[in-house]
Amino acid sequence: MSAPTVLYDEHDAIAVITLNRPDKLNALTNAMVQRVAESIATATASADVGAIVLRGAGGTLTAGYDLSSIHEFSGPTQPDSWESPYDAPGPEPRPGNWDPVRDYQFMNHNVRRFMSLWECPKPVIAEIAGWAIGGATDLVMCADLLFMADDAHIGYAPSRIYGLPTTMMWIHRLGLEHAKQYLLTGRAIDAPTAHRIGLVSEIHPADQLSTAAEAEARRLATIPANQLALNKLLINQAYENMGLRTTQMLGTFFDGIARHTEEAVQWAEDINQRGLRDVIADRDRPWQDYGQQANNADT
């Protein structure tokens, strides 16, 4: 039997949730997103858990959504592996048709599950190791505290084509100037920059990241659970009042629009013809980051 793609463990008053698909850089599938939400619910219900740590196996948090079959994300319906909780009667769609309501329900289902980290009454610390790209940021920014490896990078590369952030935590975590700086460009953010602009709480050597995150989680677990829940609810409510949910609704709709422009459709067709790696390389070459940055380091 294959190993579970998400692992769950409780020890020392904390729960550890591990994305466990290292051979694919922990790229997110529907089953993984669902399992993360279920693990958060398990930790929430456990009297033995005072705080939660989210991490990725194999030295990377997650490379974002699994786009190995790009057509699965660009057609009129979603694949079985990413099935939506919504359906309704209607005509057989013609080739290339896009149903914005179906698309919204499909992507919003992911947003709701990502937001289980935000809504959990217990504090969630997320470890950013290796890379956190695209949809990975929609997930990880819903955590309460971000700890980052000193050699890691985070960024929303789909800003350049084929996507917009759906949980849209960038503006609330970074403010106007830095949110525009990194969302208009899709630039990768290294650990020192992420710490300087207030995106992450702490940075640590990669081999010490998990130790530091678990130590902080254990300290948090010494505070009464109801005190933690009240403080978290109060802080979150301030951002809810600033329109977080409305921004997420727009972000989720706009993400669907961005994946169905003529440019996006041609980009997806190009991936089917030439392969994901080459097309991504063309996207990132002017910016010399993500895979291009890694290639330059090798040479």
SVG drawing of the C-alpha trace seen along z (x, -y; Angstrom):
<svg xmlns="http://www.w3.org/2000/svg" viewBox="-32 -51 60 53">
<polyline fill="none" stroke="black" stroke-width="0.4" points="0.0,0.0 1.2,-3.5 2.0,-5.8 -0.7,-8.4 -0.3,-11.7 -1.0,-13.5 0.3,-12.3 -1.1,-13.1 0.6,-12.7 0.1,-13.9 2.8,-14.3 3.9,-16.6 0.5,-18.5 0.8,-19.4 -0.5,-17.9 1.8,-17.7 0.2,-17.6 2.7,-16.6 2.1,-16.8 3.6,-13.6 4.1,-13.5 7.8,-14.4 8.4,-12.8 6.0,-15.5 7.2,-18.3 4.0,-17.8 1.9,-19.2 -1.6,-19.5 -4.4,-17.1 -8.0,-17.2 -7.4,-14.2 -4.6,-16.1 -6.6,-19.3 -9.4,-17.3 -7.1,-15.4 -5.5,-18.6 -9.0,-19.9 -9.9,-16.6 -6.6,-16.7 -7.3,-20.2 -10.7,-19.0 -9.1,-16.1 -6.6,-18.3 -9.4,-20.8 -11.4,-18.0 -8.5,-16.5 -8.2,-17.4 -4.5,-16.4 -3.7,-19.1 -2.9,-22.7 -1.3,-23.8 -0.7,-22.6 2.2,-22.4 1.9,-22.1 4.9,-21.0 5.9,-19.2 8.0,-16.1 11.2,-16.0 12.4,-19.5 9.6,-21.4 6.3,-22.6 4.4,-22.3 4.8,-23.4 1.1,-24.3 -1.6,-22.6 -0.6,-19.6 -0.8,-20.9 0.7,-17.8 -2.4,-17.6 -3.2,-21.2 -6.3,-20.4 -8.0,-19.1 -8.1,-22.7 -9.1,-24.5 -12.1,-22.6 -15.8,-23.1 -15.9,-20.5 -13.4,-19.4 -11.8,-16.0 -12.8,-13.3 -9.8,-13.9 -10.9,-17.5 -14.7,-17.1 -16.8,-20.0 -19.5,-19.7 -21.8,-21.5 -23.8,-20.3 -27.1,-21.4 -29.2,-20.5 -28.1,-22.0 -27.3,-21.4 -24.2,-19.5 -21.5,-22.2 -20.0,-22.9 -16.2,-22.6 -14.4,-25.4 -17.4,-26.5 -16.8,-27.8 -19.4,-27.8 -18.3,-30.5 -20.7,-29.2 -19.4,-25.7 -15.8,-27.0 -16.5,-29.2 -18.0,-26.4 -15.1,-24.2 -12.4,-26.6 -14.4,-28.0 -14.5,-24.4 -10.7,-24.6 -10.9,-28.0 -13.2,-26.8 -10.9,-23.9 -7.8,-26.1 -9.7,-28.4 -10.0,-25.6 -6.6,-26.7 -7.8,-30.3 -11.0,-29.2 -9.4,-26.5 -9.5,-27.8 -6.1,-26.4 -2.9,-28.2 -1.5,-26.8 2.2,-27.2 3.2,-26.5 6.8,-25.7 7.9,-27.1 10.7,-24.9 12.1,-24.7 9.3,-26.2 5.7,-27.5 4.3,-28.5 1.0,-29.5 -1.8,-27.5 0.6,-26.7 0.4,-30.3 -3.4,-30.1 -3.1,-27.3 -0.1,-28.4 -1.1,-32.0 -4.3,-30.8 -2.0,-29.6 -1.4,-31.9 2.4,-32.0 4.8,-31.3 8.3,-29.9 10.6,-29.8 13.8,-28.0 16.7,-30.4 17.0,-28.9 13.3,-28.8 11.2,-30.8 7.6,-31.8 5.6,-33.5 2.5,-33.5 3.9,-32.8 0.5,-32.4 0.2,-36.2 2.1,-36.2 -0.6,-34.1 -3.3,-31.6 -4.4,-32.5 -5.1,-34.8 -4.9,-34.1 -8.2,-32.8 -7.8,-33.1 -6.1,-36.5 -4.2,-36.7 -1.4,-38.7 -3.0,-42.1 -3.9,-41.4 -0.5,-40.0 1.6,-42.5 -0.2,-45.8 -0.7,-47.7 2.8,-48.4 4.3,-44.9 1.1,-43.1 1.3,-45.0 5.0,-44.5 4.8,-40.7 1.3,-40.1 1.7,-42.3 5.1,-40.7 4.7,-37.2 8.3,-37.5 9.7,-34.8 10.5,-36.0 13.5,-34.7 13.6,-34.2 15.4,-37.3 13.0,-39.5 10.0,-37.6 11.1,-38.3 12.0,-42.0 8.5,-42.7 6.7,-40.9 5.4,-38.0 6.9,-35.4 7.5,-35.4 10.9,-33.7 13.6,-32.2 15.8,-29.3 18.4,-27.1 16.5,-24.4 17.7,-21.6 16.5,-23.5 13.1,-24.7 11.0,-21.8 12.6,-21.9 11.9,-25.6 8.3,-25.4 7.5,-22.5 9.2,-24.3 7.0,-27.4 3.9,-25.2 4.7,-23.5 5.0,-26.9 1.7,-28.0 0.1,-24.8 1.0,-25.9 -1.5,-28.8 -5.1,-28.0 -6.9,-26.8 -9.9,-29.2 -7.5,-32.1 -5.8,-31.2 -9.1,-30.8 -10.4,-34.1 -7.2,-36.0 -7.2,-34.3 -10.9,-35.0 -10.4,-38.7 -7.5,-39.2 -9.1,-37.3 -12.3,-39.3 -10.5,-42.5 -9.6,-41.2 -13.0,-39.8 -14.4,-43.3 -12.0,-44.7 -13.6,-42.6 -11.5,-39.4 -14.5,-37.2 -15.6,-39.6 -12.0,-39.8 -11.9,-36.0 -15.1,-35.8 -13.8,-38.2 -10.4,-36.5 -12.0,-33.1 -14.2,-34.4 -11.3,-36.4 -9.1,-33.2 -11.6,-31.4 -11.7,-34.4 -7.8,-34.5 -7.7,-30.8 -10.1,-31.3 -8.8,-34.3 -7.5,-33.7 -3.9,-34.1 -4.5,-31.5 -6.2,-29.0 -3.3,-29.3 -0.8,-28.9 -2.6,-25.7 -2.5,-24.4 1.2,-25.2 1.8,-23.1 -0.1,-20.2 2.1,-20.5 5.6,-21.3 5.3,-20.2 4.9,-22.0 8.6,-22.5 9.5,-24.3 6.4,-26.6 7.1,-27.5 10.7,-28.3 9.5,-30.7 7.2,-32.4 9.9,-32.9 12.9,-33.6 12.4,-37.4 12.3,-37.4 15.1,-34.8 13.4,-33.2 11.7,-29.9 13.1,-27.2 15.3,-29.7 16.9,-30.7 17.6,-27.0 19.1,-26.5 21.4,-29.5 22.5,-28.2 23.5,-24.9 25.6,-26.6"/>
</svg>
